[in-house]
């Protein structure tokens, strides 16, 4: 009777392929200098878009390239306030008209702290 046992390969994954007939792509090595005086290199594919900065593997601060290419300054969008968004929807004359209407309602007592309670958008009627 033939021996039908399986050979154990090991606990990890081991590839049974070899490097025969494998052509690697061309590589490019970039050097980076950290503000904390660390110097390190990163290897990239020659066709890849090269970064202008890289995080230092020692202290994780942003490092600049050693070849003098400066990092881009990120463009910061200005913060849009409530007034800015309101001005996108309304003109100043429209806003002045709305303000006059609301002030008139406030003076009449229809709205505001002394106004009667409102239920479902309608005022309560006295019985």
TATAWO-V240445 format. One record per pair of residues at least 6 apart in sequence whose ideal C-beta (glycine too) atoms are under 6 Angstrom apart, sorted by sequence separation. I is the first residue (numbers start at 1). J is the second residue. D is the distance in Angstrom with one decimal. If there is no record, write none. Layout:
I;J;D
I;J;D
This chain:
33;39;5.7
105;111;4.8
106;112;4.8
109;115;5.7
56;63;4.8
64;71;5.9
116;123;5.4
32;40;5.7
116;124;5.7
53;62;5.1
54;63;5.4
31;41;5.1
53;64;6.0
29;41;5.2
30;42;5.5
42;54;6.0
29;43;5.2
27;43;5.3
28;44;5.2
52;69;5.6
28;46;4.9
38;56;5.3
53;71;4.1
52;71;4.4
25;45;5.4
26;46;4.2
38;58;4.7
52;72;5.8
32;54;5.0
34;56;4.0
36;59;4.7
35;61;5.5
34;61;5.9
34;63;4.3
32;63;4.2
33;64;6.0
32;65;5.9
33;66;5.2
31;66;3.9
